[in-house]
């Protein structure tokens, strides 16, 4: 499983020119389910992101995790994170899970994240979305389980 996590001041997801979901200050979490992923890798990713000290606090940079502060999380499915770009001029997505498997594990990721943290919004799996964000910092981390 792959995730790119960005610290944001604001994020908005539009579908067909209408606001689908939005958050204020917090994290935009783009997740990609790969063929070899399981419930175990999903649970590990949830724990990693919630506990990773990527947020600034009174004690300085990278001193707080999401569980330490009261900010929002936006979760968006992003299968292109698994793109292989090393050869040629066209990406290969052979490491990405098939949509049926990916949807099941994505839903599990969102469910576990909501149980562990609570302040969660999300995009719509498989939809064409326009995502606007104001990156704070900028702070961006890539994770793999």
C-alpha positions as CSV (number, residue, x, y, z in Angstrom):
1,X,0.0,0.0,0.0
2,X,1.2,3.5,-0.9
3,X,0.2,6.8,0.5
4,X,1.2,10.4,-0.1
5,X,0.3,12.7,2.8
6,X,0.3,16.5,2.5
7,X,-0.2,19.0,5.3
8,X,-2.9,21.4,4.1
9,X,-4.6,24.6,5.2
10,X,-7.7,23.6,3.2
11,X,-8.7,20.9,0.7
12,X,-11.8,20.6,-1.4
13,X,-13.0,17.7,-3.6
14,X,-15.3,18.6,-6.6
15,X,-17.2,16.0,-8.6
16,X,-19.1,17.3,-11.7
17,X,-18.4,20.9,-10.6
18,X,-20.1,20.4,-7.2
19,X,-18.4,20.3,-3.8
20,X,-18.4,16.6,-2.7
21,X,-16.3,17.1,0.5
22,X,-13.9,19.6,2.1
23,X,-11.8,20.1,5.1
24,X,-10.0,22.9,6.8
25,X,-6.5,22.6,8.4
26,X,-5.2,19.0,8.4
27,X,-4.0,16.3,6.1
28,X,-4.8,15.2,2.6
29,X,-4.1,11.5,2.4
30,X,-3.9,10.0,-1.1
31,X,-3.9,6.2,-0.9
32,X,-3.1,3.5,-3.5
33,X,-3.9,-0.1,-3.1
34,X,-1.4,-2.5,-4.7
35,X,-2.0,-6.1,-5.8
36,X,-0.2,-7.6,-2.9
37,X,-2.0,-5.6,-0.2
38,X,-4.1,-7.1,2.6
39,X,-6.0,-6.0,5.6
40,X,-2.7,-6.2,7.5
41,X,-1.0,-3.7,5.2
42,X,-4.1,-1.4,5.4
43,X,-4.1,-1.5,9.2
44,X,-0.3,-0.8,9.3
45,X,-0.8,2.2,7.0
46,X,-3.6,3.6,9.2
47,X,-1.4,3.3,12.3
48,X,1.6,4.8,10.6
49,X,-0.2,7.9,9.3
50,X,-2.1,8.6,12.5
51,X,1.1,8.2,14.7
52,X,3.7,9.8,12.4
53,X,5.0,13.0,13.8
54,X,4.7,15.3,10.8
55,X,2.8,18.2,12.4
56,X,4.3,21.3,14.0
57,X,3.5,22.2,17.6
58,X,4.7,24.5,20.4
59,X,7.8,22.4,20.7
60,X,8.8,22.9,17.1
61,X,8.5,21.2,13.7
62,X,7.5,17.5,13.4
63,X,6.6,17.2,17.1
64,X,3.0,16.2,16.8
65,X,1.1,13.4,15.1
66,X,-2.5,13.6,13.9
67,X,-3.7,11.9,17.1
68,X,-2.1,14.7,19.1
69,X,-4.1,17.5,17.6
70,X,-7.6,18.3,16.5
71,X,-7.4,18.6,12.7
72,X,-9.2,17.1,9.8
73,X,-8.2,14.3,7.4
74,X,-9.3,13.9,3.8
75,X,-8.8,10.5,2.3
76,X,-8.7,10.1,-1.5
77,X,-8.1,7.0,-3.6
78,X,-5.2,7.6,-6.0
79,X,-4.2,4.5,-8.0
80,X,-1.6,6.5,-10.1
81,X,0.7,6.5,-7.1
82,X,1.7,2.9,-8.2
83,X,2.6,4.0,-11.7
84,X,5.9,2.6,-13.0
85,X,7.6,5.5,-14.9
86,X,11.2,4.2,-15.3
87,X,10.8,2.8,-18.9
88,X,9.4,4.5,-21.9
89,X,7.1,7.4,-22.1
90,X,3.9,5.8,-20.8
91,X,3.1,4.8,-17.2
92,X,2.5,1.2,-16.3
93,X,0.0,0.4,-13.6
94,X,0.6,-3.4,-13.3
95,X,1.3,-3.1,-9.5
96,X,-2.1,-1.4,-8.8
97,X,-4.8,-3.7,-7.5
98,X,-7.8,-4.4,-9.7
99,X,-10.7,-2.0,-8.9
100,X,-12.8,-4.6,-7.0
101,X,-10.0,-5.5,-4.6
102,X,-8.9,-1.9,-4.3
103,X,-12.4,-0.7,-3.4
104,X,-12.7,-3.3,-0.6
105,X,-9.3,-2.4,0.9
106,X,-9.9,1.4,0.4
107,X,-13.2,1.1,2.3
108,X,-11.4,-0.8,5.0
109,X,-8.7,1.9,5.2
110,X,-11.4,4.6,5.6
111,X,-13.3,2.5,8.2
112,X,-10.2,1.8,10.3
113,X,-9.1,5.5,10.0
114,X,-12.5,6.7,11.2
115,X,-12.5,4.3,14.1
116,X,-9.0,5.3,15.1
117,X,-9.3,9.1,14.6
118,X,-12.8,10.2,13.7
119,X,-12.4,13.5,11.9
120,X,-12.4,12.0,8.4
121,X,-13.8,13.1,5.1
122,X,-13.2,11.4,1.8
123,X,-13.3,11.6,-2.0
124,X,-15.4,9.1,-4.1
125,X,-13.6,5.9,-5.1
126,X,-13.4,5.6,-8.9
127,X,-14.8,9.0,-9.6
128,X,-13.1,11.7,-11.7
129,X,-12.4,14.4,-9.0
130,X,-11.0,17.8,-9.0
131,X,-9.0,18.3,-5.8
132,X,-7.9,21.8,-4.7
133,X,-5.6,22.2,-1.8
134,X,-3.5,24.8,-0.1
135,X,-0.3,22.9,0.9
136,X,1.0,24.1,4.3
137,X,4.7,24.2,4.6
138,X,4.9,22.6,2.1
139,X,5.0,19.4,4.0
140,X,4.6,16.1,2.0
141,X,5.5,12.5,3.1
142,X,5.4,9.3,1.1
143,X,4.6,6.0,2.9
144,X,4.7,2.3,1.9
145,X,3.6,-0.7,3.8
